[in-house]
Amino acid sequence: TYKPDSKTNVRLSGTQTVVRPEFRELSPFAFYDFELNAQVVGNNQVRRTKITNLDLRYEIYPRGGELITVGVFLKSFKDPLEYYFNRTGPATNTFNIANSNEALAFGAEFEFRKKLDFINKALRNFTITGNMSYIKSRVKDTVALDRPLQGQSPYLINAGLQYDLEKIGLSSTLLFNQIGRRILFVGNEAISDIWENPRPLLDLQFAKKILKKKGEVKINISDVLNKRAYFYHDLDKNEKFGKSS
């Protein structure tokens, strides 16, 4: 970490982490998933995933409770664990688990947190937050293979509006989230990948301190917009959800 001044940081970090398969993923038997309406089959040959991370960030702290951050990152995956869709027979769907050889993900991120009293003093209890990321990922398994990493979105948007009245211990938060389209399950030569379409999410939370601020009561309202979720095969390869998908 390098500090040009008292309100600025430049951070460079490198880490190496591992992701280990769960017991169910390692167990070589099939179990029925009622949400997928299909069988999921474990694989006792899957290996842990080793991830090498490199991150560079420029941080500004204008005042207490506020920040502006710009960063770039690189992640290298060795033996990434992915879920594959397989049709084993008429009206019979199976999901299998296997390792790809390598994958690479890189991108940029912007994050901020700002109090709104600069607009008007009446807004001093409001804070706006945001986080936006762009990620480019590619799996390197064979020469012909060129697709994103399963489960990795090309972009991520988070935004929030917070209200905090500390004197009476009352707070509320409105949160928005949306991810770019991503591969939900990897296909094969006979069946194309299953994609998840972008879907906006809006959540609302109210919290109140009680018992002399030693306890707290929360009310959460999730998925206020209640938008339909679409999962599809991109048959026309236009990278969009439509009637021909």
C-alpha positions in Angstrom: 0.0 0.0 0.0 1.3 3.4 -1.0 -0.2 6.6 0.5 0.4 9.7 -1.6 -1.5 11.7 1.0 -3.8 11.2 4.0 -6.9 10.7 1.9 -5.5 8.5 -0.9 -4.2 4.9 -1.1 -2.7 2.9 -4.0 -2.9 -0.8 -3.3 -1.3 -3.7 -5.1 -2.1 -7.2 -3.8 -1.5 -10.8 -4.9 -3.1 -13.9 -3.4 -3.5 -17.6 -4.1 -6.6 -19.4 -2.9 -8.3 -22.8 -3.4 -11.9 -23.8 -3.9 -12.5 -27.4 -2.7 -15.4 -29.5 -4.0 -18.4 -30.1 -1.7 -19.1 -33.6 -0.4 -22.1 -33.9 -2.7 -20.0 -32.9 -5.7 -17.4 -35.6 -4.8 -19.9 -38.3 -4.3 -20.3 -40.6 -7.3 -24.1 -41.0 -7.1 -27.1 -39.2 -8.5 -29.6 -37.2 -6.5 -32.7 -35.5 -7.8 -32.8 -31.7 -7.8 -36.4 -30.5 -7.7 -35.6 -26.9 -8.7 -33.7 -28.1 -11.8 -36.2 -31.0 -12.4 -33.3 -33.2 -13.2 -30.6 -35.5 -11.7 -27.3 -34.1 -10.5 -24.4 -36.6 -10.6 -21.3 -36.2 -8.5 -17.8 -37.1 -9.6 -15.1 -38.5 -7.3 -12.4 -37.6 -9.8 -12.9 -33.8 -9.6 -10.0 -31.8 -8.3 -9.8 -28.6 -6.3 -9.5 -25.3 -8.1 -6.4 -23.1 -7.5 -6.9 -19.4 -8.1 -4.1 -16.8 -8.5 -5.3 -13.3 -7.9 -3.7 -10.0 -8.8 -5.4 -6.7 -7.9 -4.5 -3.0 -8.3 -6.7 -0.3 -6.7 -6.7 3.5 -6.4 -8.7 4.7 -3.4 -9.9 8.1 -2.4 -11.5 8.9 1.0 -12.9 12.4 0.8 -14.2 12.3 4.4 -15.5 9.9 7.0 -17.9 7.4 5.6 -17.1 8.2 1.9 -14.9 6.6 -0.7 -14.2 6.4 -4.4 -12.3 3.4 -5.7 -11.1 2.4 -9.2 -9.4 -1.0 -9.7 -8.3 -3.6 -12.2 -7.8 -7.3 -11.5 -6.7 -10.5 -13.0 -7.6 -14.1 -11.9 -6.0 -17.3 -13.2 -7.9 -20.5 -12.6 -6.2 -23.9 -12.6 -8.8 -26.8 -12.9 -11.9 -24.7 -12.5 -15.0 -26.8 -11.5 -18.0 -26.4 -13.8 -21.5 -27.9 -14.1 -22.4 -29.6 -17.4 -25.8 -30.2 -18.9 -26.3 -33.7 -20.4 -29.5 -35.2 -21.9 -29.2 -39.0 -21.3 -32.5 -39.9 -22.9 -35.9 -38.7 -24.0 -37.2 -36.2 -21.4 -34.3 -37.2 -19.1 -31.9 -34.4 -18.1 -28.7 -34.9 -16.1 -26.2 -32.4 -14.7 -22.6 -33.6 -14.3 -19.6 -32.0 -12.6 -16.1 -31.8 -14.1 -12.9 -29.8 -14.2 -11.8 -27.7 -17.1 -8.1 -27.3 -17.6 -7.6 -23.5 -17.2 -9.6 -20.3 -17.2 -8.6 -16.6 -17.1 -10.7 -13.6 -15.9 -9.7 -10.0 -15.9 -11.6 -6.7 -15.6 -12.1 -3.4 -13.9 -14.2 -2.2 -11.0 -15.6 1.2 -9.8 -17.0 1.7 -6.3 -18.3 4.7 -4.4 -20.0 5.8 -1.2 -21.2 9.3 -0.9 -23.4 11.2 1.7 -26.1 13.4 0.1 -25.8 16.4 2.4 -23.8 18.1 -0.3 -27.1 18.5 -2.2 -29.1 19.8 0.8 -28.6 19.6 4.6 -32.0 18.0 4.8 -30.5 14.9 3.2 -27.6 14.5 5.7 -29.0 11.1 6.9 -29.0 9.6 3.3 -26.0 7.8 1.7 -25.8 6.5 -1.8 -23.5 3.6 -2.7 -22.6 1.9 -5.9 -20.4 -0.8 -7.4 -19.9 -1.6 -11.1 -17.7 -4.3 -12.5 -16.7 -5.4 -16.0 -15.3 -8.9 -16.3 -13.9 -10.8 -19.3 -13.5 -14.5 -18.8 -12.4 -17.3 -21.0 -12.0 -21.1 -20.5 -8.9 -22.6 -22.0 -9.5 -26.3 -22.5 -8.9 -27.1 -26.2 -7.9 -25.0 -29.2 -11.5 -24.8 -30.4 -13.1 -23.9 -27.1 -13.9 -20.3 -26.7 -16.5 -19.4 -24.1 -16.9 -17.6 -20.7 -16.4 -19.4 -17.5 -19.5 -21.1 -16.2 -21.3 -18.8 -13.7 -19.2 -15.7 -14.6 -21.2 -12.6 -15.6 -19.6 -10.1 -18.0 -20.8 -7.2 -15.8 -22.2 -6.6 -12.3 -24.2 -3.6 -11.1 -25.0 -2.8 -7.4 -26.6 0.4 -6.2 -28.0 1.3 -2.8 -29.7 4.1 -1.0 -29.3 4.1 2.8 -31.2 6.1 5.4 -29.8 6.2 9.0 -31.3 8.1 11.9 -28.8 7.2 14.6 -30.5 9.1 17.4 -33.5 6.7 17.5 -31.7 3.7 16.0 -33.7 3.6 12.8 -32.3 2.7 9.4 -33.5 1.5 6.0 -31.7 0.4 2.9 -32.9 0.1 -0.8 -30.6 -2.2 -2.8 -30.5 -2.8 -6.6 -28.6 -5.6 -8.3 -28.3 -6.8 -11.9 -25.8 -9.2 -13.5 -25.0 -9.7 -17.2 -26.1 -12.9 -19.0 -24.0 -15.9 -17.9 -23.7 -19.6 -18.6 -25.8 -21.4 -16.1 -24.7 -24.9 -17.3 -22.2 -25.9 -19.9 -23.5 -27.8 -22.9 -21.7 -30.2 -25.3 -21.4 -30.9 -29.0 -25.0 -32.1 -29.2 -26.6 -29.6 -26.8 -25.7 -25.9 -26.6 -25.0 -24.1 -23.3 -27.8 -23.0 -21.0 -27.7 -19.2 -20.4 -29.3 -17.1 -17.7 -30.8 -13.9 -18.9 -30.1 -10.6 -17.0 -32.8 -9.8 -14.3 -33.0 -6.7 -12.1 -33.4 -7.3 -8.4 -34.7 -4.7 -5.9 -34.6 -5.4 -2.1 -35.7 -3.3 0.8 -34.8 -3.5 4.5 -35.9 -1.7 7.6 -34.1 -2.0 10.9 -34.8 -0.7 14.4 -32.6 -0.8 17.5 -34.4 -2.0 20.6 -33.6 -2.7 24.3 -31.3 0.3 24.6 -29.7 -0.5 21.3 -28.6 -4.0 22.5 -31.0 -5.7 20.1 -32.3 -5.1 16.6 -35.5 -6.0 14.7 -35.3 -6.2 10.9 -37.9 -6.4 8.2 -36.7 -7.6 4.7 -38.7 -7.3 1.5 -36.9 -9.2 -1.3 -37.3 -9.1 -5.0 -39.8 -6.2 -5.1 -39.8 -6.1 -8.9 -40.6 -9.8 -9.2 -39.2 -10.0 -12.7 -39.4 -13.3 -14.5 -36.2 -15.4 -14.8 -35.4 -16.8 -18.2 -33.0 -19.7 -18.8 -32.4 -20.6 -22.5 -30.3 -22.2 -25.2 -28.7 -19.5 -27.4 -29.5 -21.4 -30.6 -29.0 -18.5 -33.0 -25.7 -17.5 -31.3 -26.7 -13.8 -31.2 -25.9 -13.5 -27.5 -29.5 -12.2 -26.8 -32.7 -13.7 -25.4 -35.5 -13.8 -28.0 -38.1 -15.9 -29.7 -35.5 -17.8 -31.6 -33.4 -18.7 -28.6 
